[in-house]
Amino acid sequence: MTDTYKGKCFCGSVEIEATGAPALMGYCHCESCRSWSAGPVNAFSLWAPDAVTVTKGEELIETYNKTEHSHRKWCGTCGGHIMSAHPGMGFTDVYAATIPDFPFKPMMHVFYGESVLPLKDGLPKFRDLPKDAGGSGEMLAE
């Protein structure tokens, strides 16, 4: 049996479902994610694109591509963030707060070299990304 998690934007006009399990979960410290989330760190869950479906309000979704790496999506009604497509990595990032009933279990910190909020939680901290995700794989100390 496969688990399905339901999520929605801030106003509820856009609803999504994520099915199965994400490939990776963690915290991103890059400047782009910090700026986009308006916070010092962004909690991510990376899913196969076909595991994430929009079940309501697809016509309301707006997209912005600051770079070719991230296609950020939000509700055009309330501005609530929903997800980002990462076509080069082959994943869809559903922000952890978008799916509140999902049992978020972070595995790592990425782009910790750009961190403005040091966190001491015992998780691996990558300067950028793990090697298998296209990064250097270089680890940083807590």
A tleap script that builds the chain and sets N, CA, C and O, in Angstrom:
source leaprc.protein.ff14SB
mol = sequence {
  NMET THR ASP THR TYR LYS GLY LYS CYS PHE
  CYS GLY SER VAL GLU ILE GLU ALA THR GLY
  ALA PRO ALA LEU MET GLY TYR CYS HIE CYS
  GLU SER CYS ARG SER TRP SER ALA GLY PRO
  VAL ASN ALA PHE SER LEU TRP ALA PRO ASP
  ALA VAL THR VAL THR LYS GLY GLU GLU LEU
  ILE GLU THR TYR ASN LYS THR GLU HIE SER
  HIE ARG LYS TRP CYS GLY THR CYS GLY GLY
  HIE ILE MET SER ALA HIE PRO GLY MET GLY
  PHE THR ASP VAL TYR ALA ALA THR ILE PRO
  ASP PHE PRO PHE LYS PRO MET MET HIE VAL
  PHE TYR GLY GLU SER VAL LEU PRO LEU LYS
  ASP GLY LEU PRO LYS PHE ARG ASP LEU PRO
  LYS ASP ALA GLY GLY SER GLY GLU MET LEU
  ALA CGLU
}
set mol.1.N position { 0.844 -1.179 0.000 }
set mol.1.CA position { 0.000 0.000 0.000 }
set mol.1.C position { 0.892 1.245 0.000 }
set mol.1.O position { 1.869 1.322 0.746 }
set mol.2.N position { 0.549 2.199 -0.830 }
set mol.2.CA position { 1.326 3.420 -0.972 }
set mol.2.C position { 0.616 4.557 -0.249 }
set mol.2.O position { -0.591 4.746 -0.394 }
set mol.3.N position { 1.377 5.303 0.524 }
set mol.3.CA position { 0.819 6.437 1.245 }
set mol.3.C position { 0.636 7.620 0.321 }
set mol.3.O position { 1.447 7.853 -0.576 }
set mol.4.N position { -0.441 8.373 0.544 }
set mol.4.CA position { -0.705 9.599 -0.195 }
set mol.4.C position { -0.888 10.716 0.817 }
set mol.4.O position { -1.628 10.582 1.791 }
set mol.5.N position { -0.195 11.825 0.565 }
set mol.5.CA position { -0.237 12.984 1.457 }
set mol.5.C position { -0.855 14.150 0.715 }
set mol.5.O position { -0.513 14.431 -0.434 }
set mol.6.N position { -1.768 14.823 1.391 }
set mol.6.CA position { -2.469 15.946 0.783 }
set mol.6.C position { -1.910 17.261 1.300 }
set mol.6.O position { -1.569 17.401 2.474 }
set mol.7.N position { -1.828 18.215 0.387 }
set mol.7.CA position { -1.331 19.525 0.753 }
set mol.7.C position { -2.111 20.603 0.017 }
set mol.7.O position { -2.907 20.321 -0.878 }
set mol.8.N position { -1.863 21.831 0.414 }
set mol.8.CA position { -2.557 22.939 -0.235 }
set mol.8.C position { -1.782 24.232 -0.028 }
set mol.8.O position { -0.888 24.325 0.813 }
set mol.9.N position { -2.153 25.212 -0.817 }
set mol.9.CA position { -1.563 26.538 -0.670 }
set mol.9.C position { -2.154 27.212 0.571 }
set mol.9.O position { -2.968 26.623 1.282 }
set mol.10.N position { -1.741 28.428 0.814 }
set mol.10.CA position { -2.160 29.177 1.995 }
set mol.10.C position { -3.682 29.346 2.085 }
set mol.10.O position { -4.248 29.217 3.170 }
set mol.11.N position { -4.355 29.633 0.954 }
set mol.11.CA position { -5.805 29.861 0.969 }
set mol.11.C position { -6.616 28.610 0.663 }
set mol.11.O position { -7.832 28.602 0.858 }
set mol.12.N position { -5.960 27.546 0.186 }
set mol.12.CA position { -6.656 26.310 -0.126 }
set mol.12.C position { -7.197 26.230 -1.543 }
set mol.12.O position { -7.860 25.250 -1.885 }
set mol.13.N position { -6.938 27.225 -2.377 }
set mol.13.CA position { -7.426 27.208 -3.756 }
set mol.13.C position { -6.687 26.196 -4.625 }
set mol.13.O position { -7.238 25.692 -5.603 }
set mol.14.N position { -5.429 25.899 -4.264 }
set mol.14.CA position { -4.642 24.884 -4.969 }
set mol.14.C position { -4.393 23.740 -3.996 }
set mol.14.O position { -3.941 23.947 -2.870 }
set mol.15.N position { -4.695 22.532 -4.451 }
set mol.15.CA position { -4.457 21.343 -3.641 }
set mol.15.C position { -3.579 20.376 -4.415 }
set mol.15.O position { -3.676 20.272 -5.638 }
set mol.16.N position { -2.727 19.674 -3.693 }
set mol.16.CA position { -1.842 18.692 -4.301 }
set mol.16.C position { -1.889 17.390 -3.528 }
set mol.16.O position { -2.365 17.330 -2.394 }
set mol.17.N position { -1.380 16.342 -4.175 }
set mol.17.CA position { -1.158 15.066 -3.515 }
set mol.17.C position { 0.245 14.594 -3.856 }
set mol.17.O position { 0.692 14.711 -4.997 }
set mol.18.N position { 0.925 14.067 -2.868 }
set mol.18.CA position { 2.239 13.447 -3.056 }
set mol.18.C position { 2.090 11.990 -2.638 }
set mol.18.O position { 1.637 11.696 -1.532 }
set mol.19.N position { 2.470 11.089 -3.520 }
set mol.19.CA position { 2.255 9.663 -3.289 }
set mol.19.C position { 3.578 8.927 -3.182 }
set mol.19.O position { 4.512 9.174 -3.944 }
set mol.20.N position { 3.636 8.021 -2.223 }
set mol.20.CA position { 4.841 7.231 -2.014 }
set mol.20.C position { 5.734 7.873 -0.985 }
set mol.20.O position { 5.276 8.302 0.074 }
set mol.21.N position { 7.009 7.938 -1.299 }
set mol.21.CA position { 7.989 8.525 -0.379 }
set mol.21.C position { 8.945 9.401 -1.179 }
set mol.21.O position { 9.265 9.091 -2.327 }
set mol.22.N position { 9.396 10.483 -0.579 }
set mol.22.CA position { 10.374 11.310 -1.285 }
set mol.22.C position { 11.726 10.612 -1.354 }
set mol.22.O position { 12.037 9.738 -0.545 }
set mol.23.N position { 12.525 11.019 -2.343 }
set mol.23.CA position { 13.879 10.477 -2.479 }
set mol.23.C position { 14.805 11.070 -1.430 }
set mol.23.O position { 15.682 10.383 -0.906 }
set mol.24.N position { 14.607 12.345 -1.125 }
set mol.24.CA position { 15.435 13.056 -0.149 }
set mol.24.C position { 14.585 14.055 0.616 }
set mol.24.O position { 13.597 14.581 0.103 }
set mol.25.N position { 14.989 14.304 1.848 }
set mol.25.CA position { 14.365 15.346 2.671 }
set mol.25.C position { 15.471 16.055 3.424 }
set mol.25.O position { 16.458 15.440 3.829 }
set mol.26.N position { 15.301 17.337 3.606 }
set mol.26.CA position { 16.314 18.047 4.368 }
set mol.26.C position { 16.069 19.534 4.402 }
set mol.26.O position { 14.949 20.009 4.213 }
set mol.27.N position { 17.140 20.257 4.648 }
set mol.27.CA position { 17.079 21.709 4.772 }
set mol.27.C position { 18.027 22.339 3.757 }
set mol.27.O position { 19.177 21.923 3.620 }
set mol.28.N position { 17.527 23.345 3.053 }
set mol.28.CA position { 18.363 24.073 2.101 }
set mol.28.C position { 18.677 25.447 2.674 }
set mol.28.O position { 17.803 26.142 3.190 }
set mol.29.N position { 19.953 25.819 2.568 }
set mol.29.CA position { 20.434 27.089 3.110 }
set mol.29.C position { 20.855 28.058 2.012 }
set mol.29.O position { 21.425 29.106 2.315 }
set mol.30.N position { 20.591 27.739 0.740 }
set mol.30.CA position { 21.053 28.614 -0.339 }
set mol.30.C position { 20.327 29.957 -0.298 }
set mol.30.O position { 19.209 30.065 0.207 }
set mol.31.N position { 20.985 30.966 -0.837 }
set mol.31.CA position { 20.423 32.318 -0.833 }
set mol.31.C position { 19.080 32.364 -1.546 }
set mol.31.O position { 18.165 33.056 -1.098 }
set mol.32.N position { 18.951 31.636 -2.650 }
set mol.32.CA position { 17.687 31.653 -3.402 }
set mol.32.C position { 16.536 31.088 -2.574 }
set mol.32.O position { 15.462 31.688 -2.528 }
set mol.33.N position { 16.741 29.951 -1.922 }
set mol.33.CA position { 15.673 29.366 -1.096 }
set mol.33.C position { 15.354 30.249 0.108 }
set mol.33.O position { 14.194 30.401 0.490 }
set mol.34.N position { 16.397 30.828 0.701 }
set mol.34.CA position { 16.153 31.721 1.841 }
set mol.34.C position { 15.317 32.920 1.404 }
set mol.34.O position { 14.364 33.297 2.086 }
set mol.35.N position { 15.666 33.507 0.290 }
set mol.35.CA position { 14.935 34.671 -0.194 }
set mol.35.C position { 13.505 34.290 -0.573 }
set mol.35.O position { 12.556 34.991 -0.222 }
set mol.36.N position { 13.357 33.182 -1.288 }
set mol.36.CA position { 12.037 32.732 -1.731 }
set mol.36.C position { 11.131 32.402 -0.546 }
set mol.36.O position { 9.947 32.737 -0.558 }
set mol.37.N position { 11.678 31.749 0.472 }
set mol.37.CA position { 10.863 31.334 1.616 }
set mol.37.C position { 10.713 32.420 2.675 }
set mol.37.O position { 9.921 32.287 3.607 }
set mol.38.N position { 11.488 33.504 2.520 }
set mol.38.CA position { 11.485 34.597 3.506 }
set mol.38.C position { 11.870 34.088 4.888 }
set mol.38.O position { 11.346 34.547 5.903 }
set mol.39.N position { 12.790 33.137 4.909 }
set mol.39.CA position { 13.266 32.577 6.168 }
set mol.39.C position { 14.733 32.222 6.066 }
set mol.39.O position { 15.301 32.245 4.974 }
set mol.40.N position { 15.356 31.895 7.182 }
set mol.40.CA position { 16.789 31.588 7.167 }
set mol.40.C position { 17.131 30.203 6.635 }
set mol.40.O position { 18.300 29.908 6.388 }
set mol.41.N position { 16.128 29.351 6.457 }
set mol.41.CA position { 16.347 27.984 5.962 }
set mol.41.C position { 15.026 27.491 5.372 }
set mol.41.O position { 13.956 27.927 5.798 }
set mol.42.N position { 15.094 26.581 4.392 }
set mol.42.CA position { 13.894 26.056 3.753 }
set mol.42.C position { 13.874 24.536 3.871 }
set mol.42.O position { 14.845 23.875 3.504 }
set mol.43.N position { 12.786 23.979 4.375 }
set mol.43.CA position { 12.636 22.527 4.495 }
set mol.43.C position { 12.105 21.971 3.176 }
set mol.43.O position { 11.072 22.413 2.675 }
set mol.44.N position { 12.829 20.989 2.619 }
set mol.44.CA position { 12.437 20.428 1.328 }
set mol.44.C position { 12.153 18.937 1.425 }
set mol.44.O position { 12.651 18.241 2.311 }
set mol.45.N position { 11.338 18.470 0.487 }
set mol.45.CA position { 11.142 17.038 0.268 }
set mol.45.C position { 11.131 16.845 -1.246 }
set mol.45.O position { 10.283 17.406 -1.940 }
set mol.46.N position { 12.074 16.050 -1.760 }
set mol.46.CA position { 12.236 15.857 -3.198 }
set mol.46.C position { 11.561 14.564 -3.628 }
set mol.46.O position { 11.886 13.483 -3.137 }
set mol.47.N position { 10.618 14.693 -4.551 }
set mol.47.CA position { 9.797 13.588 -5.041 }
set mol.47.C position { 10.029 13.390 -6.530 }
set mol.47.O position { 10.426 14.320 -7.231 }
set mol.48.N position { 9.781 12.179 -7.012 }
set mol.48.CA position { 9.732 11.957 -8.458 }
set mol.48.C position { 8.583 12.814 -8.991 }
set mol.48.O position { 7.527 12.872 -8.361 }
set mol.49.N position { 8.760 13.479 -10.130 }
set mol.49.CA position { 7.711 14.358 -10.639 }
set mol.49.C position { 6.341 13.689 -10.788 }
set mol.49.O position { 5.316 14.329 -10.555 }
set mol.50.N position { 6.314 12.413 -11.174 }
set mol.50.CA position { 5.024 11.749 -11.345 }
set mol.50.C position { 4.380 11.340 -10.021 }
set mol.50.O position { 3.254 10.841 -10.018 }
set mol.51.N position { 5.068 11.541 -8.899 }
set mol.51.CA position { 4.503 11.250 -7.577 }
set mol.51.C position { 3.721 12.436 -7.021 }
set mol.51.O position { 3.045 12.311 -6.000 }
set mol.52.N position { 3.810 13.591 -7.692 }
set mol.52.CA position { 3.144 14.808 -7.222 }
set mol.52.C position { 2.114 15.234 -8.265 }
set mol.52.O position { 2.445 15.448 -9.431 }
set mol.53.N position { 0.860 15.354 -7.828 }
set mol.53.CA position { -0.191 15.792 -8.744 }
set mol.53.C position { -0.963 16.954 -8.130 }
set mol.53.O position { -1.147 17.040 -6.916 }
set mol.54.N position { -1.401 17.834 -9.002 }
set mol.54.CA position { -2.271 18.929 -8.585 }
set mol.54.C position { -3.693 18.412 -8.731 }
set mol.54.O position { -4.097 18.004 -9.820 }
set mol.55.N position { -4.452 18.426 -7.644 }
set mol.55.CA position { -5.809 17.883 -7.661 }
set mol.55.C position { -6.878 18.967 -7.721 }
set mol.55.O position { -8.049 18.674 -7.960 }
set mol.56.N position { -6.476 20.216 -7.505 }
set mol.56.CA position { -7.426 21.326 -7.548 }
set mol.56.C position { -6.651 22.615 -7.828 }
set mol.56.O position { -5.582 22.848 -7.264 }
set mol.57.N position { -7.205 23.436 -8.699 }
set mol.57.CA position { -6.663 24.775 -8.910 }
set mol.57.C position { -5.423 24.872 -9.770 }
set mol.57.O position { -4.680 25.848 -9.658 }
set mol.58.N position { -5.174 23.898 -10.620 }
set mol.58.CA position { -3.961 23.937 -11.451 }
set mol.58.C position { -3.876 25.221 -12.279 }
set mol.58.O position { -2.787 25.744 -12.515 }
set mol.59.N position { -5.024 25.720 -12.714 }
set mol.59.CA position { -5.041 26.939 -13.528 }
set mol.59.C position { -4.616 28.180 -12.738 }
set mol.59.O position { -4.341 29.221 -13.335 }
set mol.60.N position { -4.560 28.087 -11.427 }
set mol.60.CA position { -4.154 29.211 -10.579 }
set mol.60.C position { -2.656 29.256 -10.303 }
set mol.60.O position { -2.154 30.235 -9.752 }
set mol.61.N position { -1.944 28.204 -10.683 }
set mol.61.CA position { -0.517 28.119 -10.360 }
set mol.61.C position { 0.303 29.036 -11.268 }
set mol.61.O position { 0.183 29.004 -12.493 }
set mol.62.N position { 1.123 29.836 -10.638 }
set mol.62.CA position { 2.075 30.710 -11.321 }
set mol.62.C position { 3.470 30.106 -11.155 }
set mol.62.O position { 3.719 29.357 -10.210 }
set mol.63.N position { 4.379 30.435 -12.079 }
set mol.63.CA position { 5.734 29.887 -12.046 }
set mol.63.C position { 6.753 30.983 -12.317 }
set mol.63.O position { 6.532 31.866 -13.146 }
set mol.64.N position { 7.869 30.911 -11.608 }
set mol.64.CA position { 8.985 31.830 -11.828 }
set mol.64.C position { 10.278 31.035 -11.874 }
set mol.64.O position { 10.533 30.201 -11.005 }
set mol.65.N position { 11.097 31.294 -12.891 }
set mol.65.CA position { 12.383 30.620 -13.049 }
set mol.65.C position { 13.486 31.656 -12.930 }
set mol.65.O position { 13.824 32.317 -13.912 }
set mol.66.N position { 14.050 31.804 -11.738 }
set mol.66.CA position { 15.214 32.679 -11.582 }
set mol.66.C position { 16.401 32.082 -12.332 }
set mol.66.O position { 17.194 32.797 -12.943 }
set mol.67.N position { 16.505 30.752 -12.272 }
set mol.67.CA position { 17.528 30.009 -13.006 }
set mol.67.C position { 16.849 28.798 -13.645 }
set mol.67.O position { 15.689 28.499 -13.362 }
set mol.68.N position { 17.588 28.115 -14.503 }
set mol.68.CA position { 17.046 26.907 -15.127 }
set mol.68.C position { 16.954 25.752 -14.138 }
set mol.68.O position { 16.342 24.729 -14.445 }
set mol.69.N position { 17.553 25.897 -12.953 }
set mol.69.CA position { 17.590 24.818 -11.969 }
set mol.69.C position { 16.306 24.683 -11.157 }
set mol.69.O position { 15.979 23.588 -10.700 }
set mol.70.N position { 15.575 25.781 -10.972 }
set mol.70.CA position { 14.392 25.762 -10.104 }
set mol.70.C position { 13.249 26.533 -10.739 }
set mol.70.O position { 13.368 27.721 -11.039 }
set mol.71.N position { 12.148 25.838 -10.937 }
set mol.71.CA position { 10.923 26.456 -11.442 }
set mol.71.C position { 9.962 26.533 -10.252 }
set mol.71.O position { 9.259 25.570 -9.945 }
set mol.72.N position { 9.942 27.681 -9.596 }
set mol.72.CA position { 9.183 27.850 -8.357 }
set mol.72.C position { 7.714 28.132 -8.663 }
set mol.72.O position { 7.387 28.927 -9.544 }
set mol.73.N position { 6.835 27.460 -7.911 }
set mol.73.CA position { 5.391 27.537 -8.182 }
set mol.73.C position { 4.637 27.987 -6.940 }
set mol.73.O position { 4.947 27.583 -5.819 }
set mol.74.N position { 3.630 28.841 -7.171 }
set mol.74.CA position { 2.828 29.377 -6.087 }
set mol.74.C position { 1.408 29.591 -6.563 }
set mol.74.O position { 1.132 29.565 -7.762 }
set mol.75.N position { 0.513 29.802 -5.619 }
set mol.75.CA position { -0.890 30.078 -5.914 }
set mol.75.C position { -1.028 31.531 -6.350 }
set mol.75.O position { -0.580 32.437 -5.648 }
set mol.76.N position { -1.646 31.757 -7.504 }
set mol.76.CA position { -1.864 33.103 -8.009 }
set mol.76.C position { -2.916 33.870 -7.230 }
set mol.76.O position { -3.016 35.088 -7.374 }
set mol.77.N position { -3.700 33.189 -6.412 }
set mol.77.CA position { -4.721 33.858 -5.598 }
set mol.77.C position { -4.124 34.404 -4.305 }
set mol.77.O position { -4.272 35.590 -4.010 }
set mol.78.N position { -3.454 33.554 -3.533 }
set mol.78.CA position { -2.954 33.974 -2.213 }
set mol.78.C position { -1.448 34.185 -2.162 }
set mol.78.O position { -0.937 34.768 -1.206 }
set mol.79.N position { -0.734 33.719 -3.180 }
set mol.79.CA position { 0.722 33.825 -3.174 }
set mol.79.C position { 1.408 32.727 -2.395 }
set mol.79.O position { 2.634 32.725 -2.286 }
set mol.80.N position { 0.646 31.791 -1.849 }
set mol.80.CA position { 1.219 30.704 -1.060 }
set mol.80.C position { 2.087 29.789 -1.901 }
set mol.80.O position { 1.676 29.349 -2.975 }
set mol.81.N position { 3.289 29.500 -1.415 }
set mol.81.CA position { 4.225 28.638 -2.121 }
set mol.81.C position { 3.735 27.200 -2.096 }
set mol.81.O position { 3.167 26.743 -1.105 }
set mol.82.N position { 3.960 26.493 -3.198 }
set mol.82.CA position { 3.472 25.127 -3.321 }
set mol.82.C position { 4.611 24.142 -3.525 }
set mol.82.O position { 4.767 23.193 -2.755 }
set mol.83.N position { 5.416 24.373 -4.577 }
set mol.83.CA position { 6.480 23.434 -4.911 }
set mol.83.C position { 7.439 24.081 -5.899 }
set mol.83.O position { 7.180 25.173 -6.405 }
set mol.84.N position { 8.544 23.402 -6.169 }
set mol.84.CA position { 9.486 23.799 -7.210 }
set mol.84.C position { 9.834 22.576 -8.029 }
set mol.84.O position { 10.069 21.499 -7.481 }
set mol.85.N position { 9.868 22.740 -9.339 }
set mol.85.CA position { 10.376 21.683 -10.208 }
set mol.85.C position { 11.877 21.907 -10.356 }
set mol.85.O position { 12.333 23.034 -10.546 }
set mol.86.N position { 12.628 20.830 -10.269 }
set mol.86.CA position { 14.077 20.874 -10.485 }
set mol.86.C position { 14.381 19.944 -11.656 }
set mol.86.O position { 14.808 18.808 -11.450 }
set mol.87.N position { 14.161 20.419 -12.888 }
set mol.87.CA position { 14.272 19.531 -14.051 }
set mol.87.C position { 15.643 18.892 -14.225 }
set mol.87.O position { 15.724 17.739 -14.649 }
set mol.88.N position { 16.713 19.597 -13.915 }
set mol.88.CA position { 18.053 19.033 -14.061 }
set mol.88.C position { 18.317 17.880 -13.115 }
set mol.88.O position { 19.079 16.966 -13.430 }
set mol.89.N position { 17.683 17.928 -11.955 }
set mol.89.CA position { 17.848 16.867 -10.957 }
set mol.89.C position { 16.799 15.774 -11.126 }
set mol.89.O position { 16.963 14.668 -10.611 }
set mol.90.N position { 15.710 16.084 -11.855 }
set mol.90.CA position { 14.641 15.109 -12.038 }
set mol.90.C position { 13.752 14.956 -10.822 }
set mol.90.O position { 13.203 13.880 -10.584 }
set mol.91.N position { 13.600 16.032 -10.039 }
set mol.91.CA position { 12.775 15.994 -8.838 }
set mol.91.C position { 11.812 17.167 -8.786 }
set mol.91.O position { 12.020 18.202 -9.420 }
set mol.92.N position { 10.757 16.975 -8.015 }
set mol.92.CA position { 9.852 18.051 -7.638 }
set mol.92.C position { 9.984 18.234 -6.137 }
set mol.92.O position { 9.829 17.287 -5.366 }
set mol.93.N position { 10.270 19.457 -5.734 }
set mol.93.CA position { 10.425 19.792 -4.322 }
set mol.93.C position { 9.088 20.291 -3.805 }
set mol.93.O position { 8.617 21.359 -4.197 }
set mol.94.N position { 8.481 19.509 -2.921 }
set mol.94.CA position { 7.268 19.959 -2.248 }
set mol.94.C position { 7.711 20.475 -0.891 }
set mol.94.O position { 8.254 19.725 -0.080 }
set mol.95.N position { 7.478 21.755 -0.647 }
set mol.95.CA position { 7.897 22.368 0.615 }
set mol.95.C position { 7.229 21.630 1.764 }
set mol.95.O position { 6.027 21.366 1.724 }
set mol.96.N position { 7.989 21.305 2.763 }
set mol.96.CA position { 7.489 20.492 3.878 }
set mol.96.C position { 6.233 21.084 4.498 }
set mol.96.O position { 5.338 20.335 4.892 }
set mol.97.N position { 6.139 22.395 4.595 }
set mol.97.CA position { 4.968 23.023 5.207 }
set mol.97.C position { 3.716 22.913 4.343 }
set mol.97.O position { 2.604 23.098 4.839 }
set mol.98.N position { 3.885 22.615 3.060 }
set mol.98.CA position { 2.736 22.478 2.156 }
set mol.98.C position { 1.945 21.209 2.452 }
set mol.98.O position { 0.735 21.170 2.230 }
set mol.99.N position { 2.612 20.174 2.950 }
set mol.99.CA position { 1.954 18.895 3.259 }
set mol.99.C position { 2.085 18.631 4.762 }
set mol.99.O position { 2.941 17.855 5.186 }
set mol.100.N position { 1.238 19.277 5.563 }
set mol.100.CA position { 1.402 19.274 7.019 }
set mol.100.C position { 1.325 17.899 7.687 }
set mol.100.O position { 1.914 17.717 8.752 }
set mol.101.N position { 0.630 16.937 7.109 }
set mol.101.CA position { 0.525 15.620 7.734 }
set mol.101.C position { 1.647 14.668 7.329 }
set mol.101.O position { 1.706 13.535 7.808 }
set mol.102.N position { 2.535 15.123 6.451 }
set mol.102.CA position { 3.647 14.289 6.018 }
set mol.102.C position { 4.675 14.175 7.141 }
set mol.102.O position { 5.038 15.188 7.739 }
set mol.103.N position { 5.149 12.972 7.441 }
set mol.103.CA position { 6.146 12.791 8.511 }
set mol.103.C position { 7.545 13.192 8.034 }
set mol.103.O position { 8.349 12.338 7.659 }
set mol.104.N position { 7.821 14.476 8.052 }
set mol.104.CA position { 9.090 15.028 7.585 }
set mol.104.C position { 10.220 14.563 8.487 }
set mol.104.O position { 10.213 14.809 9.693 }
set mol.105.N position { 11.199 13.882 7.883 }
set mol.105.CA position { 12.373 13.397 8.612 }
set mol.105.C position { 13.607 13.830 7.831 }
set mol.105.O position { 14.048 13.118 6.928 }
set mol.106.N position { 14.166 14.984 8.166 }
set mol.106.CA position { 15.303 15.496 7.402 }
set mol.106.C position { 16.497 14.553 7.442 }
set mol.106.O position { 16.776 13.911 8.454 }
set mol.107.N position { 17.198 14.490 6.300 }
set mol.107.CA position { 18.341 13.603 6.149 }
set mol.107.C position { 19.656 14.374 6.067 }
set mol.107.O position { 20.722 13.811 6.316 }
set mol.108.N position { 19.585 15.671 5.715 }
set mol.108.CA position { 20.805 16.431 5.439 }
set mol.108.C position { 20.504 17.915 5.348 }
set mol.108.O position { 19.353 18.349 5.321 }
set mol.109.N position { 21.589 18.672 5.301 }
set mol.109.CA position { 21.543 20.104 5.003 }
set mol.109.C position { 22.302 20.294 3.696 }
set mol.109.O position { 23.395 19.753 3.530 }
set mol.110.N position { 21.736 21.055 2.770 }
set mol.110.CA position { 22.427 21.361 1.516 }
set mol.110.C position { 22.710 22.854 1.442 }
set mol.110.O position { 22.013 23.664 2.053 }
set mol.111.N position { 23.731 23.200 0.696 }
set mol.111.CA position { 24.209 24.581 0.570 }
set mol.111.C position { 24.482 25.195 1.948 }
set mol.111.O position { 24.231 26.377 2.185 }
set mol.112.N position { 25.006 24.349 2.850 }
set mol.112.CA position { 25.316 24.822 4.197 }
set mol.112.C position { 26.435 25.861 4.185 }
set mol.112.O position { 26.595 26.618 5.142 }
set mol.113.N position { 27.193 25.895 3.121 }
set mol.113.CA position { 28.232 26.908 2.972 }
set mol.113.C position { 27.662 28.315 2.849 }
set mol.113.O position { 28.392 29.291 3.021 }
set mol.114.N position { 26.372 28.436 2.557 }
set mol.114.CA position { 25.689 29.731 2.461 }
set mol.114.C position { 24.828 30.023 3.691 }
set mol.114.O position { 24.100 31.015 3.714 }
set mol.115.N position { 24.904 29.179 4.696 }
set mol.115.CA position { 24.023 29.289 5.857 }
set mol.115.C position { 24.186 30.614 6.612 }
set mol.115.O position { 25.293 31.122 6.789 }
set mol.116.N position { 23.049 31.149 7.046 }
set mol.116.CA position { 23.041 32.308 7.938 }
set mol.116.C position { 22.498 31.912 9.313 }
set mol.116.O position { 22.448 32.732 10.230 }
set mol.117.N position { 22.094 30.649 9.443 }
set mol.117.CA position { 21.573 30.124 10.701 }
set mol.117.C position { 22.218 28.769 10.964 }
set mol.117.O position { 21.676 27.740 10.560 }
set mol.118.N position { 23.352 28.755 11.627 }
set mol.118.CA position { 24.004 27.477 11.925 }
set mol.118.C position { 23.098 26.599 12.790 }
set mol.118.O position { 22.518 27.063 13.772 }
set mol.119.N position { 22.987 25.325 12.409 }
set mol.119.CA position { 22.156 24.380 13.149 }
set mol.119.C position { 23.007 23.193 13.567 }
set mol.119.O position { 23.722 22.611 12.751 }
set mol.120.N position { 22.926 22.845 14.823 }
set mol.120.CA position { 23.674 21.707 15.352 }
set mol.120.C position { 22.686 20.595 15.672 }
set mol.120.O position { 22.158 20.505 16.780 }
set mol.121.N position { 22.449 19.751 14.670 }
set mol.121.CA position { 21.468 18.687 14.825 }
set mol.121.C position { 22.026 17.311 14.473 }
set mol.121.O position { 21.287 16.326 14.464 }
set mol.122.N position { 23.325 17.236 14.184 }
set mol.122.CA position { 23.944 15.961 13.887 }
set mol.122.C position { 23.743 15.462 12.461 }
set mol.122.O position { 24.283 14.414 12.107 }
set mol.123.N position { 22.988 16.172 11.636 }
set mol.123.CA position { 22.766 15.757 10.252 }
set mol.123.C position { 23.961 16.142 9.387 }
set mol.123.O position { 24.659 17.109 9.692 }
set mol.124.N position { 24.204 15.389 8.302 }
set mol.124.CA position { 25.283 15.762 7.379 }
set mol.124.C position { 25.034 17.152 6.794 }
set mol.124.O position { 23.899 17.527 6.501 }
set mol.125.N position { 26.117 17.899 6.634 }
set mol.125.CA position { 26.030 19.263 6.122 }
set mol.125.C position { 26.931 19.385 4.908 }
set mol.125.O position { 28.156 19.359 5.020 }
set mol.126.N position { 26.304 19.521 3.738 }
set mol.126.CA position { 27.036 19.627 2.491 }
set mol.126.C position { 27.307 21.091 2.161 }
set mol.126.O position { 26.429 21.943 2.301 }
set mol.127.N position { 28.544 21.374 1.718 }
set mol.127.CA position { 28.873 22.734 1.304 }
set mol.127.C position { 27.894 23.184 0.228 }
set mol.127.O position { 27.389 24.305 0.277 }
set mol.128.N position { 27.620 22.305 -0.756 }
set mol.128.CA position { 26.636 22.586 -1.791 }
set mol.128.C position { 25.652 21.414 -1.849 }
set mol.128.O position { 24.679 21.385 -1.095 }
set mol.129.N position { 25.897 20.461 -2.729 }
set mol.129.CA position { 25.025 19.294 -2.862 }
set mol.129.C position { 25.842 18.006 -2.765 }
set mol.129.O position { 27.055 18.025 -2.973 }
set mol.130.N position { 25.185 16.891 -2.451 }
set mol.130.CA position { 25.876 15.602 -2.533 }
set mol.130.C position { 26.341 15.356 -3.978 }
set mol.130.O position { 25.756 15.891 -4.920 }
set mol.131.N position { 27.380 14.556 -4.142 }
set mol.131.CA position { 27.901 14.265 -5.486 }
set mol.131.C position { 26.833 13.696 -6.404 }
set mol.131.O position { 26.735 14.096 -7.564 }
set mol.132.N position { 26.021 12.756 -5.891 }
set mol.132.CA position { 25.015 12.124 -6.756 }
set mol.132.C position { 23.883 13.073 -7.135 }
set mol.132.O position { 23.031 12.719 -7.950 }
set mol.133.N position { 23.862 14.268 -6.559 }
set mol.133.CA position { 22.880 15.293 -6.930 }
set mol.133.C position { 23.539 16.413 -7.739 }
set mol.133.O position { 22.928 17.454 -7.980 }
set mol.134.N position { 24.788 16.193 -8.154 }
set mol.134.CA position { 25.465 17.172 -8.984 }
set mol.134.C position { 26.363 18.155 -8.262 }
set mol.134.O position { 26.875 19.094 -8.871 }
set mol.135.N position { 26.557 17.950 -6.969 }
set mol.135.CA position { 27.397 18.857 -6.189 }
set mol.135.C position { 28.802 18.322 -5.990 }
set mol.135.O position { 29.193 17.315 -6.578 }
set mol.136.N position { 29.546 19.013 -5.154 }
set mol.136.CA position { 30.918 18.612 -4.866 }
set mol.136.C position { 30.988 17.452 -3.884 }
set mol.136.O position { 31.974 16.716 -3.850 }
set mol.137.N position { 29.933 17.291 -3.081 }
set mol.137.CA position { 29.943 16.273 -2.034 }
set mol.137.C position { 30.738 16.663 -0.820 }
set mol.137.O position { 30.828 15.889 0.134 }
set mol.138.N position { 31.336 17.875 -0.828 }
set mol.138.CA position { 32.152 18.329 0.289 }
set mol.138.C position { 31.295 18.558 1.525 }
set mol.138.O position { 30.261 19.224 1.473 }
set mol.139.N position { 31.748 17.993 2.630 }
set mol.139.CA position { 31.037 18.118 3.899 }
set mol.139.C position { 31.623 19.261 4.729 }
set mol.139.O position { 32.816 19.554 4.648 }
set mol.140.N position { 30.775 19.896 5.519 }
set mol.140.CA position { 31.212 20.944 6.428 }
set mol.140.C position { 30.923 20.534 7.865 }
set mol.140.O position { 30.018 19.740 8.124 }
set mol.141.N position { 31.683 21.071 8.780 }
set mol.141.CA position { 31.470 20.788 10.200 }
set mol.141.C position { 30.268 21.567 10.707 }
set mol.141.O position { 29.866 22.579 10.132 }
set mol.142.N position { 29.708 21.067 11.800 }
set mol.142.CA position { 28.595 21.783 12.423 }
set mol.142.C position { 29.122 23.061 13.028 }
set mol.142.O position { 28.357 23.830 13.610 }
savepdb mol mol.pdb
quit
